[in-house]
Amino acid sequence: AYTSAAAHAAFVQGNVIKLQCWARRIFAVRRVRALRAERARRTRAVLDKERRRRELAEKKRRREVESRVHPKSAKDFEVLYNGLETWRQQETIKINAANYSEPARLAALADLLDQEAALIQKIDRLQIAANEENRERRIVRLLDSMSSSKKWTVGKLGTVQVDTPHTIRARELKDLYHALNVPLVSVDERLQILLHIKYTVKEFDCNLTREIVELIDREGDLVSRGREARSMEGLRRRISNLFLQFIQTPEFNPEAALYQKFPDAGQSWKRDQAVYYCRSCTRYLASTEFYLSTTLTHLGKCKGCTTDENLATSRKDDSVYSDLLKLIRLQEFQRRAQSGVPADPHYNAMSLLQEADMRYLVERVWNRQSAVSGSRQLESLVLTRWAPHVELSPWNCILLTKAEAATHDRARAPEDQYSEEFVRKITQKHFAAKQHFAQLPAMEKYLRRTYVENGLGKMVPANTLSTSSF
């Protein structure tokens, strides 16, 4: 049949329109599917983030409850004493604000003092039990570490474990120590253990071994006479402590030399590590037993005296600042790794700061609040870089909430994001921080030079350095 040009053009145009409609429909379906997949992905990401946030919050809550119910570390007891001091201050304010007569107010304050003393006694009992438990745990961990096999990486063979004569000797001594402290053993088994230990220590002749042999003979005589084990607890503890001292002496156990805080610990004053004098307890201690700060000029009190003074007077809790310091160090390490810059955690400005420095930086410089919103929820605040392309330091940081920090980190330059007045205020805070931490750059330069001179992997720890080096 004859088809006119107009009819053919209309036919072609109609089919083209149909093809375009189907093609656009296919593209639209694909686009909708992609958008739905993206929405589902983002929804899952938001839900996963919220789930992780709840899990972390619940884990943190359980950890805080556990640290209060069963405190173990020094930080846990600092939290308890800080909570006690906060409670005492709140109760004192309530008593002073109430309409009590002067005798009634004094009686209420005296009753509050009695309650505080009772709570301190409970905390002290918990601390004694925790110290004993931590001591036993440290001893077990030390003996296990001494007796463990040496691990070496050998080419294609991977990790190879080798027992040396020193580790074998340490393992034998560890087994003897555990056998010596096993309760509820028969008389014959106890005498056999004591005899084995006696022959082990008699290989060496010194005051320590002679005292151990004397105590073992005394217990053997008492056991043979039928004395009860309960009446010999003090004697057995003395034997156990002296035998532990025997194990920790390098002359008797060569492997113990690797686990001393400094060479010839407790045997001579000739050692490589610096020794300092504590003005409070009047003892000479290694530099590792002192709290160091980037702003100190001399070492005053040791860690133990500083902790006791804090618990007795101010009762400050630095656990929040410790967590904040760990968080910013981790974030800075990850940021440097993602940017392709070699991330060396041994020396940089933030790795030298301590909890006391973080307390000064947050409370004195940033007034313990977000620079943008003024939020004072310390758990939600974080320090981040002020200039994104400059390493984090006390003079290149800003205290923000986590949401504000995420928005701040996405900006190319802070001057484009904030007003001129705000930038000027932050610059003043940076100047104050740089004035306070004036010797931090010199300390960092010294650590870099020491790191290079000693070779890679032989970095000198910051708490072994003398403050006179700077």
ZAZA-702894 format. One record per residue (C-alpha): residue in three letters; z, y, x. Coordinates in steps of 0.02 Angstrom, whole numbers, m for minus. Layout:
BEGIN
@r ALA&Z Z&Y Y&X X
...
//
This chain:
BEGIN
@r ALA&Z 0&Y 0&X 0
@r TYR&Z m35&Y 176&X 56
@r THR&Z 116&Y 277&X 114
@r SER&Z 103&Y 461&X 134
@r ALA&Z 168&Y 551&X 288
@r ALA&Z 304&Y 636&X 187
@r ALA&Z 364&Y 468&X 118
@r HIS&Z 363&Y 391&X 292
@r ALA&Z 460&Y 538&X 362
@r ALA&Z 586&Y 524&X 221
@r PHE&Z 601&Y 336&X 254
@r VAL&Z 631&Y 364&X 439
@r GLN&Z 753&Y 504&X 407
@r GLY&Z 852&Y 399&X 283
@r ASN&Z 864&Y 253&X 403
@r VAL&Z 914&Y 368&X 546
@r ILE&Z 1050&Y 443&X 436
@r LYS&Z 1111&Y 266&X 393
@r LEU&Z 1113&Y 218&X 578
@r GLN&Z 1206&Y 378&X 621
@r CYS&Z 1332&Y 345&X 483
@r TRP&Z 1363&Y 167&X 543
@r ALA&Z 1373&Y 223&X 724
@r ARG&Z 1493&Y 363&X 681
@r ARG&Z 1594&Y 241&X 577
@r ILE&Z 1604&Y 121&X 725
@r PHE&Z 1655&Y 263&X 841
@r ALA&Z 1783&Y 324&X 713
@r VAL&Z 1855&Y 149&X 693
@r ARG&Z 1868&Y 130&X 881
@r ARG&Z 1947&Y 302&X 895
@r VAL&Z 2072&Y 262&X 758
@r ARG&Z 2115&Y 96&X 840
@r ALA&Z 2140&Y 183&X 1007
@r LEU&Z 2249&Y 316&X 927
@r ARG&Z 2351&Y 184&X 835
@r ALA&Z 2372&Y 87&X 997
@r GLU&Z 2424&Y 246&X 1087
@r ARG&Z 2546&Y 289&X 947
@r ALA&Z 2617&Y 112&X 952
@r ARG&Z 2632&Y 122&X 1141
@r ARG&Z 2721&Y 289&X 1134
@r THR&Z 2833&Y 227&X 994
@r ARG&Z 2878&Y 73&X 1096
@r ALA&Z 2908&Y 183&X 1248
@r VAL&Z 3022&Y 298&X 1148
@r LEU&Z 3115&Y 150&X 1072
@r ASP&Z 3131&Y 66&X 1242
@r LYS&Z 3194&Y 228&X 1318
@r GLU&Z 3320&Y 249&X 1178
@r ARG&Z 3373&Y 67&X 1194
@r ARG&Z 3396&Y 86&X 1382
@r ARG&Z 3493&Y 246&X 1353
@r ARG&Z 3608&Y 159&X 1230
@r GLU&Z 3628&Y 10&X 1346
@r LEU&Z 3670&Y 124&X 1493
@r ALA&Z 3791&Y 223&X 1386
@r GLU&Z 3873&Y 64&X 1323
@r LYS&Z 3880&Y m8&X 1498
@r LYS&Z 3957&Y 153&X 1563
@r ARG&Z 4083&Y 153&X 1420
@r ARG&Z 4132&Y m28&X 1454
@r ARG&Z 4147&Y 10&X 1639
@r GLU&Z 4258&Y 160&X 1603
@r VAL&Z 4367&Y 57&X 1485
@r GLU&Z 4378&Y m83&X 1613
@r SER&Z 4422&Y 40&X 1751
@r ARG&Z 4563&Y 110&X 1644
@r VAL&Z 4630&Y m58&X 1583
@r HIS&Z 4607&Y m153&X 1747
@r PRO&Z 4589&Y m23&X 1887
@r LYS&Z 4538&Y m93&X 2055
@r SER&Z 4467&Y 42&X 2168
@r ALA&Z 4539&Y 208&X 2226
@r LYS&Z 4414&Y 298&X 2113
@r ASP&Z 4483&Y 206&X 1961
@r PHE&Z 4659&Y 265&X 2000
@r GLU&Z 4597&Y 442&X 2027
@r VAL&Z 4524&Y 435&X 1852
@r LEU&Z 4691&Y 373&X 1783
@r TYR&Z 4791&Y 509&X 1871
@r ASN&Z 4665&Y 640&X 1817
@r GLY&Z 4681&Y 581&X 1636
@r LEU&Z 4870&Y 584&X 1652
@r GLU&Z 4867&Y 763&X 1717
@r THR&Z 4749&Y 817&X 1577
@r TRP&Z 4864&Y 737&X 1447
@r ARG&Z 5017&Y 821&X 1524
@r GLN&Z 4935&Y 993&X 1521
@r GLN&Z 4880&Y 971&X 1339
@r GLU&Z 5054&Y 916&X 1285
@r THR&Z 5133&Y 1061&X 1380
@r ILE&Z 5019&Y 1184&X 1291
@r LYS&Z 5064&Y 1107&X 1122
@r ILE&Z 5250&Y 1119&X 1159
@r ASN&Z 5239&Y 1299&X 1219
@r ALA&Z 5132&Y 1347&X 1069
@r ALA&Z 5252&Y 1270&X 943
@r ASN&Z 5390&Y 1375&X 864
@r TYR&Z 5531&Y 1290&X 956
@r SER&Z 5691&Y 1371&X 1006
@r GLU&Z 5722&Y 1383&X 1193
@r PRO&Z 5840&Y 1233&X 1201
@r ALA&Z 5722&Y 1128&X 1094
@r ARG&Z 5573&Y 1179&X 1200
@r LEU&Z 5664&Y 1131&X 1361
@r ALA&Z 5716&Y 965&X 1284
@r ALA&Z 5536&Y 929&X 1233
@r LEU&Z 5474&Y 971&X 1408
@r ALA&Z 5608&Y 857&X 1482
@r ASP&Z 5554&Y 716&X 1366
@r LEU&Z 5373&Y 746&X 1418
@r LEU&Z 5427&Y 734&X 1601
@r ASP&Z 5512&Y 567&X 1566
@r GLN&Z 5354&Y 502&X 1482
@r GLU&Z 5250&Y 559&X 1630
@r ALA&Z 5368&Y 472&X 1752
@r ALA&Z 5358&Y 311&X 1652
@r LEU&Z 5168&Y 317&X 1652
@r ILE&Z 5166&Y 351&X 1839
@r GLN&Z 5275&Y 197&X 1865
@r LYS&Z 5153&Y 91&X 1764
@r ILE&Z 5005&Y 157&X 1864
@r ASP&Z 5099&Y 122&X 2026
@r ARG&Z 5130&Y m58&X 1973
@r LEU&Z 4946&Y m77&X 1932
@r GLN&Z 4902&Y m3&X 2101
@r ILE&Z 5015&Y m125&X 2194
@r ALA&Z 4936&Y m272&X 2103
@r ALA&Z 4760&Y m204&X 2134
@r ASN&Z 4796&Y m176&X 2319
@r GLU&Z 4853&Y m356&X 2338
@r GLU&Z 4701&Y m421&X 2244
@r ASN&Z 4582&Y m310&X 2345
@r ARG&Z 4664&Y m367&X 2507
@r GLU&Z 4636&Y m550&X 2464
@r ARG&Z 4458&Y m512&X 2415
@r ARG&Z 4424&Y m418&X 2578
@r ILE&Z 4497&Y m562&X 2680
@r VAL&Z 4389&Y m692&X 2592
@r ARG&Z 4234&Y m584&X 2612
@r LEU&Z 4271&Y m554&X 2796
@r LEU&Z 4298&Y m739&X 2834
@r ASP&Z 4141&Y m788&X 2738
@r SER&Z 4040&Y m659&X 2832
@r MET&Z 4107&Y m717&X 3000
@r SER&Z 4068&Y m899&X 2966
@r SER&Z 3896&Y m874&X 2889
@r SER&Z 3743&Y m932&X 2984
@r LYS&Z 3638&Y m810&X 3081
@r LYS&Z 3476&Y m764&X 2993
@r TRP&Z 3321&Y m724&X 3094
@r THR&Z 3142&Y m690&X 3041
@r VAL&Z 3024&Y m799&X 3143
@r GLY&Z 2839&Y m761&X 3116
@r LYS&Z 2760&Y m873&X 2985
@r LEU&Z 2916&Y m980&X 2966
@r GLY&Z 3004&Y m841&X 2871
@r THR&Z 3193&Y m833&X 2876
@r VAL&Z 3279&Y m960&X 2988
@r GLN&Z 3466&Y m994&X 2980
@r VAL&Z 3550&Y m1043&X 3142
@r ASP&Z 3731&Y m1093&X 3175
@r THR&Z 3796&Y m1030&X 3342
@r PRO&Z 3955&Y m1089&X 3430
@r HIS&Z 4039&Y m928&X 3375
@r THR&Z 4000&Y m953&X 3190
@r ILE&Z 4054&Y m1136&X 3200
@r ARG&Z 4219&Y m1080&X 3276
@r ALA&Z 4240&Y m948&X 3141
@r ARG&Z 4203&Y m1077&X 3005
@r GLU&Z 4337&Y m1194&X 3073
@r LEU&Z 4465&Y m1054&X 3075
@r LYS&Z 4416&Y m1002&X 2899
@r ASP&Z 4444&Y m1179&X 2834
@r LEU&Z 4614&Y m1183&X 2919
@r TYR&Z 4662&Y m1016&X 2843
@r HIS&Z 4613&Y m1071&X 2667
@r ALA&Z 4705&Y m1237&X 2691
@r LEU&Z 4859&Y m1141&X 2749
@r ASN&Z 4860&Y m1039&X 2588
@r VAL&Z 4827&Y m1182&X 2467
@r PRO&Z 4976&Y m1197&X 2348
@r LEU&Z 5053&Y m1354&X 2275
@r VAL&Z 5014&Y m1477&X 2416
@r SER&Z 5120&Y m1625&X 2462
@r VAL&Z 5243&Y m1622&X 2607
@r ASP&Z 5137&Y m1736&X 2715
@r GLU&Z 4980&Y m1631&X 2685
@r ARG&Z 5075&Y m1471&X 2725
@r LEU&Z 5143&Y m1543&X 2887
@r GLN&Z 4971&Y m1603&X 2937
@r ILE&Z 4897&Y m1429&X 2907
@r LEU&Z 5036&Y m1348&X 3008
@r LEU&Z 5013&Y m1471&X 3150
@r HIS&Z 4826&Y m1437&X 3155
@r ILE&Z 4854&Y m1249&X 3161
@r LYS&Z 4988&Y m1270&X 3294
@r TYR&Z 4870&Y m1365&X 3410
@r THR&Z 4733&Y m1236&X 3375
@r VAL&Z 4837&Y m1085&X 3425
@r LYS&Z 4921&Y m1174&X 3574
@r GLU&Z 4753&Y m1170&X 3663
@r PHE&Z 4799&Y m990&X 3707
@r ASP&Z 4961&Y m926&X 3779
@r CYS&Z 5016&Y m754&X 3721
@r ASN&Z 5152&Y m673&X 3617
@r LEU&Z 5054&Y m694&X 3457
@r THR&Z 5022&Y m881&X 3479
@r ARG&Z 5200&Y m914&X 3536
@r GLU&Z 5267&Y m828&X 3380
@r ILE&Z 5151&Y m929&X 3268
@r VAL&Z 5207&Y m1092&X 3350
@r GLU&Z 5389&Y m1043&X 3331
@r LEU&Z 5368&Y m1005&X 3146
@r ILE&Z 5271&Y m1166&X 3117
@r ASP&Z 5410&Y m1267&X 3201
@r ARG&Z 5537&Y m1178&X 3092
@r GLU&Z 5443&Y m1217&X 2931
@r GLY&Z 5415&Y m1397&X 2986
@r ASP&Z 5602&Y m1416&X 3014
@r LEU&Z 5643&Y m1340&X 2844
@r VAL&Z 5514&Y m1448&X 2755
@r SER&Z 5581&Y m1605&X 2836
@r ARG&Z 5756&Y m1557&X 2774
@r GLY&Z 5693&Y m1548&X 2595
@r ARG&Z 5694&Y m1361&X 2566
@r GLU&Z 5602&Y m1300&X 2412
@r ALA&Z 5436&Y m1209&X 2434
@r ARG&Z 5501&Y m1060&X 2336
@r SER&Z 5633&Y m1023&X 2467
@r MET&Z 5502&Y m1021&X 2606
@r GLU&Z 5378&Y m899&X 2529
@r GLY&Z 5421&Y m761&X 2654
@r LEU&Z 5406&Y m878&X 2802
@r ARG&Z 5238&Y m945&X 2743
@r ARG&Z 5173&Y m770&X 2715
@r ARG&Z 5222&Y m722&X 2892
@r ILE&Z 5129&Y m874&X 2961
@r SER&Z 4977&Y m833&X 2855
@r ASN&Z 4972&Y m650&X 2912
@r LEU&Z 4994&Y m695&X 3095
@r PHE&Z 4860&Y m828&X 3086
@r LEU&Z 4743&Y m701&X 3004
@r GLN&Z 4780&Y m584&X 3150
@r PHE&Z 4738&Y m730&X 3265
@r ILE&Z 4570&Y m751&X 3177
@r GLN&Z 4530&Y m566&X 3190
@r THR&Z 4560&Y m560&X 3378
@r PRO&Z 4398&Y m576&X 3479
@r GLU&Z 4484&Y m669&X 3622
@r PHE&Z 4522&Y m813&X 3503
@r ASN&Z 4374&Y m792&X 3384
@r PRO&Z 4224&Y m711&X 3472
@r GLU&Z 4134&Y m682&X 3307
@r ALA&Z 4272&Y m559&X 3255
@r ALA&Z 4210&Y m433&X 3384
@r LEU&Z 4062&Y m392&X 3271
@r TYR&Z 4176&Y m343&X 3126
@r GLN&Z 4293&Y m220&X 3209
@r LYS&Z 4288&Y m38&X 3161
@r PHE&Z 4281&Y 11&X 3343
@r PRO&Z 4283&Y m83&X 3510
@r ASP&Z 4451&Y m153&X 3565
@r ALA&Z 4531&Y m109&X 3399
@r GLY&Z 4719&Y m109&X 3414
@r GLN&Z 4714&Y m166&X 3596
@r SER&Z 4672&Y m13&X 3702
@r TRP&Z 4628&Y 170&X 3683
@r LYS&Z 4467&Y 151&X 3780
@r ARG&Z 4333&Y 151&X 3648
@r ASP&Z 4166&Y 234&X 3612
@r GLN&Z 4215&Y 301&X 3442
@r ALA&Z 4316&Y 462&X 3430
@r VAL&Z 4500&Y 451&X 3386
@r TYR&Z 4589&Y 593&X 3296
@r TYR&Z 4767&Y 639&X 3254
@r CYS&Z 4823&Y 650&X 3073
@r ARG&Z 4943&Y 794&X 3051
@r SER&Z 5022&Y 720&X 2897
@r CYS&Z 5061&Y 538&X 2940
@r THR&Z 5065&Y 577&X 3129
@r ARG&Z 4951&Y 430&X 3174
@r TYR&Z 4799&Y 418&X 3285
@r LEU&Z 4653&Y 352&X 3183
@r ALA&Z 4467&Y 327&X 3202
@r SER&Z 4352&Y 461&X 3137
@r THR&Z 4298&Y 345&X 2997
@r GLU&Z 4474&Y 362&X 2923
@r PHE&Z 4449&Y 548&X 2888
@r TYR&Z 4354&Y 634&X 2749
@r LEU&Z 4216&Y 739&X 2822
@r SER&Z 4130&Y 889&X 2746
@r THR&Z 3986&Y 997&X 2800
@r THR&Z 4099&Y 1151&X 2799
@r LEU&Z 4254&Y 1091&X 2891
@r THR&Z 4303&Y 1158&X 3061
@r HIS&Z 4437&Y 1030&X 3107
@r LEU&Z 4501&Y 862&X 3048
@r GLY&Z 4670&Y 884&X 2965
@r LYS&Z 4731&Y 740&X 2857
@r CYS&Z 4668&Y 562&X 2849
@r LYS&Z 4597&Y 481&X 2693
@r GLY&Z 4761&Y 401&X 2642
@r CYS&Z 4861&Y 562&X 2657
@r THR&Z 4725&Y 661&X 2568
@r THR&Z 4724&Y 537&X 2424
@r ASP&Z 4914&Y 538&X 2409
@r GLU&Z 4916&Y 727&X 2409
@r ASN&Z 4783&Y 733&X 2274
@r LEU&Z 4876&Y 609&X 2163
@r ALA&Z 5040&Y 704&X 2186
@r THR&Z 4977&Y 881&X 2153
@r SER&Z 4803&Y 924&X 2091
@r ARG&Z 4747&Y 749&X 2035
@r LYS&Z 4563&Y 792&X 2045
@r ASP&Z 4434&Y 663&X 1993
@r ASP&Z 4277&Y 664&X 2101
@r SER&Z 4197&Y 511&X 2021
@r VAL&Z 4079&Y 621&X 1917
@r TYR&Z 4022&Y 713&X 2073
@r SER&Z 4002&Y 548&X 2165
@r ASP&Z 3888&Y 483&X 2027
@r LEU&Z 3791&Y 647&X 2026
@r LEU&Z 3769&Y 638&X 2215
@r LYS&Z 3704&Y 459&X 2206
@r LEU&Z 3583&Y 507&X 2067
@r ILE&Z 3505&Y 655&X 2157
@r ARG&Z 3490&Y 555&X 2319
@r LEU&Z 3399&Y 417&X 2226
@r GLN&Z 3285&Y 539&X 2136
@r GLU&Z 3244&Y 631&X 2297
@r PHE&Z 3205&Y 467&X 2386
@r GLN&Z 3089&Y 412&X 2243
@r ARG&Z 3004&Y 582&X 2237
@r ARG&Z 2969&Y 580&X 2424
@r ALA&Z 2903&Y 402&X 2412
@r GLN&Z 2786&Y 446&X 2267
@r SER&Z 2719&Y 600&X 2358
@r GLY&Z 2671&Y 495&X 2510
@r VAL&Z 2795&Y 582&X 2624
@r PRO&Z 2893&Y 460&X 2734
@r ALA&Z 3059&Y 443&X 2645
@r ASP&Z 3198&Y 421&X 2771
@r PRO&Z 3370&Y 423&X 2688
@r HIS&Z 3463&Y 436&X 2854
@r TYR&Z 3446&Y 621&X 2879
@r ASN&Z 3412&Y 758&X 2755
@r ALA&Z 3515&Y 897&X 2680
@r MET&Z 3577&Y 801&X 2528
@r SER&Z 3622&Y 643&X 2624
@r LEU&Z 3750&Y 745&X 2723
@r LEU&Z 3841&Y 815&X 2572
@r GLN&Z 4003&Y 735&X 2513
@r GLU&Z 4095&Y 736&X 2347
@r ALA&Z 4194&Y 891&X 2395
@r ASP&Z 4032&Y 982&X 2437
@r MET&Z 3959&Y 934&X 2268
@r ARG&Z 4115&Y 997&X 2181
@r TYR&Z 4098&Y 1166&X 2267
@r LEU&Z 3911&Y 1174&X 2231
@r VAL&Z 3930&Y 1133&X 2046
@r GLU&Z 4090&Y 1226&X 2007
@r ARG&Z 4084&Y 1378&X 2119
@r VAL&Z 3898&Y 1411&X 2140
@r TRP&Z 3831&Y 1354&X 1971
@r ASN&Z 3992&Y 1385&X 1872
@r ARG&Z 3991&Y 1205&X 1806
@r GLN&Z 3854&Y 1241&X 1678
@r SER&Z 3667&Y 1231&X 1655
@r ALA&Z 3576&Y 1383&X 1723
@r VAL&Z 3462&Y 1388&X 1570
@r SER&Z 3560&Y 1333&X 1417
@r GLY&Z 3738&Y 1353&X 1481
@r SER&Z 3782&Y 1173&X 1434
@r ARG&Z 3948&Y 1116&X 1510
@r GLN&Z 3927&Y 930&X 1477
@r LEU&Z 3941&Y 876&X 1658
@r GLU&Z 3882&Y 699&X 1620
@r SER&Z 3714&Y 766&X 1559
@r LEU&Z 3686&Y 889&X 1704
@r VAL&Z 3583&Y 854&X 1859
@r LEU&Z 3529&Y 949&X 2014
@r THR&Z 3342&Y 960&X 2041
@r ARG&Z 3225&Y 1055&X 2155
@r TRP&Z 3199&Y 1240&X 2122
@r ALA&Z 3034&Y 1246&X 2217
@r PRO&Z 2946&Y 1080&X 2180
@r HIS&Z 2861&Y 1064&X 2350
@r VAL&Z 3017&Y 1100&X 2455
@r GLU&Z 3148&Y 968&X 2495
@r LEU&Z 3305&Y 971&X 2390
@r SER&Z 3449&Y 1065&X 2473
@r PRO&Z 3596&Y 1175&X 2420
@r TRP&Z 3483&Y 1328&X 2437
@r ASN&Z 3336&Y 1248&X 2344
@r CYS&Z 3412&Y 1174&X 2188
@r ILE&Z 3455&Y 1218&X 2009
@r LEU&Z 3582&Y 1139&X 1892
@r LEU&Z 3502&Y 1090&X 1726
@r THR&Z 3520&Y 962&X 1589
@r LYS&Z 3411&Y 808&X 1608
@r ALA&Z 3289&Y 868&X 1474
@r GLU&Z 3278&Y 1041&X 1553
@r ALA&Z 3254&Y 963&X 1725
@r ALA&Z 3108&Y 859&X 1661
@r THR&Z 3025&Y 1017&X 1594
@r HIS&Z 3064&Y 1113&X 1753
@r ASP&Z 2990&Y 978&X 1867
@r ARG&Z 2823&Y 985&X 1774
@r ALA&Z 2796&Y 1169&X 1818
@r ARG&Z 2694&Y 1214&X 1972
@r ALA&Z 2801&Y 1363&X 2022
@r PRO&Z 2967&Y 1423&X 1948
@r GLU&Z 2912&Y 1605&X 1956
@r ASP&Z 2778&Y 1567&X 1824
@r GLN&Z 2904&Y 1485&X 1707
@r TYR&Z 3053&Y 1603&X 1710
@r SER&Z 3080&Y 1789&X 1697
@r GLU&Z 3099&Y 1900&X 1848
@r GLU&Z 3282&Y 1933&X 1810
@r PHE&Z 3320&Y 1746&X 1798
@r VAL&Z 3231&Y 1712&X 1963
@r ARG&Z 3331&Y 1850&X 2046
@r LYS&Z 3494&Y 1774&X 1982
@r ILE&Z 3446&Y 1602&X 2049
@r THR&Z 3400&Y 1679&X 2216
@r GLN&Z 3574&Y 1755&X 2229
@r LYS&Z 3653&Y 1585&X 2197
@r HIS&Z 3543&Y 1509&X 2331
@r PHE&Z 3599&Y 1643&X 2453
@r ALA&Z 3782&Y 1607&X 2413
@r ALA&Z 3754&Y 1419&X 2440
@r LYS&Z 3666&Y 1449&X 2604
@r GLN&Z 3809&Y 1559&X 2664
@r HIS&Z 3936&Y 1423&X 2622
@r PHE&Z 3835&Y 1280&X 2698
@r ALA&Z 3781&Y 1382&X 2849
@r GLN&Z 3808&Y 1243&X 2975
@r LEU&Z 3713&Y 1112&X 2874
@r PRO&Z 3543&Y 1147&X 2958
@r ALA&Z 3623&Y 1131&X 3131
@r MET&Z 3706&Y 968&X 3079
@r GLU&Z 3541&Y 902&X 3012
@r LYS&Z 3452&Y 950&X 3174
@r TYR&Z 3588&Y 863&X 3275
@r LEU&Z 3570&Y 703&X 3172
@r ARG&Z 3381&Y 705&X 3190
@r ARG&Z 3397&Y 724&X 3379
@r THR&Z 3528&Y 586&X 3388
@r TYR&Z 3420&Y 474&X 3278
@r VAL&Z 3271&Y 494&X 3395
@r GLU&Z 3373&Y 471&X 3554
@r ASN&Z 3458&Y 312&X 3494
@r GLY&Z 3299&Y 238&X 3426
@r LEU&Z 3243&Y 187&X 3252
@r GLY&Z 3374&Y 93&X 3155
@r LYS&Z 3518&Y 150&X 3267
@r MET&Z 3567&Y 304&X 3172
@r VAL&Z 3743&Y 366&X 3211
@r PRO&Z 3841&Y 379&X 3047
@r ALA&Z 3894&Y 554&X 2997
@r ASN&Z 4078&Y 507&X 2989
@r THR&Z 4080&Y 456&X 3173
@r LEU&Z 4029&Y 628&X 3236
@r SER&Z 4146&Y 759&X 3303
@r THR&Z 4146&Y 927&X 3219
@r SER&Z 4143&Y 1011&X 3388
@r SER&Z 3964&Y 945&X 3411
@r PHE&Z 3899&Y 1081&X 3296
//
